[in-house]
Amino acid sequence: MKKLIFLCLAFFLALPFAQAQNRTLEKAREKEYKTKMKEYKKEGWKLFGSSRSLDVALLSHYDRLNNLGEDGREVVGIAARFKSKNVGKQMAVNNACVTYAQQAGSHVKGRVVSDMAGDGVEAGDEFDHFYAAYERAVESEIKGEMQESYSIIRDNGDGTYEMQVYYIVSESAASKARIRALENMAKESAAARQYAEKVSEFVREGFAE
């Protein structure tokens, strides 16, 4: 009975602190949204490919990220100085995939090189080739796991445009793409098979340590 009373007391004492934290977080999110909207308007960005307003698109974007929590990651694809909006959109999509692949590859390389160094083994040129190939494989596989959130565009005033496409990636879902990339490489490359056992545990992880 005493234990139950203690737990109830601890809960009610902690409640005001949790509520204060939530209010602080909400204020920070509201400030973040307002700052971003001011930036977009000042720089001449407009929503592309949607009938909704930029305000709603940005709020929805933040909501999805908040709901995913630590599993959610924002990836931005950028395209500059293009004339065809369709071409620009594809450029931005490709850029987002490259950006994600580079982040995933850097994480794996850092972990594996550190682990190999701990074992007294130096990563040579063969591993560098494997690492570069892994990035390309992830770039190819990740497209199906990237959910487009919203796109913005602005006129450069000289007949060309710039575009930014915002994606939300679930790391738990994206891990499947990284695993597929490694498995496909292992079928085709002796170097991949050599490093597969050491790399596979890192591939299954997100970017966080």
N, C-alpha and C positions, 0 to 999 in steps of 0.2 A: 504493500500500500504506500509506504514511504517513497519507494522508488517511482511509483506512478505519479505521486504528487510532485516529486522533484522534476520529472520529465515534463509535466504540464507547466510547472513554473518556468523551466528553462525555455520552453516553447514560447510562452507569452512574453518573456523578457526579450527573446530574440526577434519577435515579430516586428516591433517598431523599427529596429535596425534594418531588417530586410525591406520593410516598406520604404524607409529612407533611401536605401540603395536603389530600389526600383524607381523612385521619383528622380533621383540623380541621373540614372541611366536614361530615363525618358527625356529629361531636359537635354542631355548630351546628344541624344539621337535627333531631337527636334532642331537643335543648333546645327548639327551636321547637315540635315536636310536643307535648312534655310541657307546655309553657306554654299552648298552645292548648287542650289537653284540660282542664287545671285551670280555665281561663277558662270553658269551656263548662259544666263541672260546677258551678262556683260560681254561674254566672248562670242555671242551670236549663234549659239547652238539651238537647233530645233529638233523635235522628235521626228524620226524617219520611219515610214512604213507602218504607221499605226493611226487609228482614228482617235485614240485617247490623248489626253493632255500630257505634257512632260511632267507636270506635278504628280499626276496619278501614277505614271510609269515609274518615277523615282521612288515614290512611297511604296509601291508594290514590290519593287526591287529590294528595298531595305527590309520589308516584311518577310520576304522569302529567305533572305540571308539570316535574319534573326531567328526564324523558325528552324533553320538547319543547324544553327549554333556552330560548334566547332567543326562540324562536318561540311559546312558550306564554305566555298571559296569563290571570290570574284575574279574573273579573268577578263581583261579588256583587249579587244582587237582594234588596231588603228590602221587607217588608210589615209594617205595624204596626196593631194594634187592629182586628182583623177577627174575626167570629164563625164564618163558614164557612171551613173549611180549604181547600176547593177554590177559593173566591174569593181567599183569601189567597195561594195558590200562583200564581194567575194574576196577581195584583198584583205579586208578587215577580218573575215572569218579565218583565212589562212594565217594571218598574223597572230590571232588568238591561239590557234592550235600550236604554232611555233613557240609562243610565249609559255604555254602550259608545259610543252614537251621539254623546253630548256629548264624550267623550274624542277620538273620531275627528274630529269637527267642529272642536274646539279646535286640534288638531294642524294640520289643513289651513288653518284661518283664520290661525293664527300664521305658518305658512310663506309663505302667499300674500301676506298683508299686508306681511311683511318684504320679500319679493321685489319687490312693487309699489313699496314705498317706495324700494328701491334703484334702481328705474327712474324715480323722480321722479313716480310716480303715486299718488294718494291713493284708498284704498278708500272708496267712498261708500255711501249708503243702499241702492243697488241690490245691491251686493255683500253687505251685511248680510242682505238678504232671501234672496239665493242661499244664503248660509251656513246660515240657519235652515232653509231648504227641504232642504238637503243633509243636515242632521242628521235631519230627519224621514224622509227617504228611506233613510238608513242604518238607522235604527231599524226600519223596515219590512223591510229586506232581511236584517238580521243574524240573525234568529231561527233560520234554517236552519243557521247555522254555529256556533251556541253549543251546546256539549255539557254537559248537566247532570252535575255530579259528585256532589253530595249536597245534601240539604236538612235544615235543623234548625228546630225549633219550640219555643216555650215558652208556658206558660199564664200570663197576666197576673193571674189570680186574681179577675177580675171578669167572667168569661164571654167574654173576648176573648183572642186569641192574637197572637204575633209570629212571623214566619218570615224566615229567611235562606236563599236558594238560591245555591249556589256553582256557577259555570260555569267551564269551561276553554275558551279560544278560541285556536285556531291562527291566528296573524296571517297566515300565507301563505294559508290558506283564507279568512280574513275579508277579505283584500284583494279577493277576487272579489265579495263583497257590496258593498264600497265602490265598486268599478268599476261594478257593475250599477246602484247608486244614481245615480252620475254619468251613466251612459248614459241611464237613464230620464228624468232631469231634462233632459238635452240635447234630448230629443225633444219636450219640452213647454214649455220655458222659453227665451226669448231670452237672458235673463241667464246661464243655465247654459251656453248655447252660447258666449257672449262669454268666459266664464271657463274653459271646458272645457279648452282647450289648456294654460293655466297650471296648472290644478288637477290635471289627470290624472296628472302625474308624481308629485305628492305623495300622491294617493289610493292609488297603488300601493305606497306605502311603509308601514311599520309606524309606531309612535309614536316610535321612537328616531330621533334625528338621524342 
